[in-house]
Amino acid sequence: MTENYEAELIGSQKMPDGTRIMGYKMEDISDVETFIDDCTKFPGFTADFESL
């Protein structure tokens, strides 16, 4: 899915319970909003936005 966006993977961590947390850097706010919407369409996925 990330190939549809200009995003840079800045972190990936597997948690003890088997879940994975991934962080991406994106410059275009409209891409961020669409990316979050797309992520939440997958069962078990959640998405958060943080401005740096």
N, C-alpha and C positions, 0 to 999 in steps of 0.2 A: 504494500500500500504506500509506503514512503516514497517509492519511485515517482509518484504523481505530484510530489511537492519538492520545493527546494528546501531541504532540511539536512542538518548535520547532526549525526548521532553524537551526543556529548557524554553519555553515560548509560550503562546497562548493568543491572545488578540482580542476581537471582536470590530470592529471599528463602529462608529456611522452610517455609511452607510450600515452596515450589512455584510461587508467583514470580513474575519478573517486573522490575521497574526500569523503564527506559526513558531517557531524557533526550530531547531534540532541540536544536537551536533553529529558529525560523525567523526571518526578517520581515516577511509580509504578514500583517495582522489578518488580512482576509484569508490567507492560507491557513493560519492558525485556527481560525474559527471553523473553517471547513474541515480541517484535519481532526479537530475535536469531535465534530458531528460524525465524521466517518468512523472514528474509533469507537464511539458509543453504539454503533450498529452491530458490532460483534459481541456475541454472548460472553460475559465475563470480563469485558474490557471496560476500563474507566479512563477518563482523561481530565487533566487539570492544566490550567494556564498560569504561568508565572512570568512576569515582566522583569527583565534584568537591567 
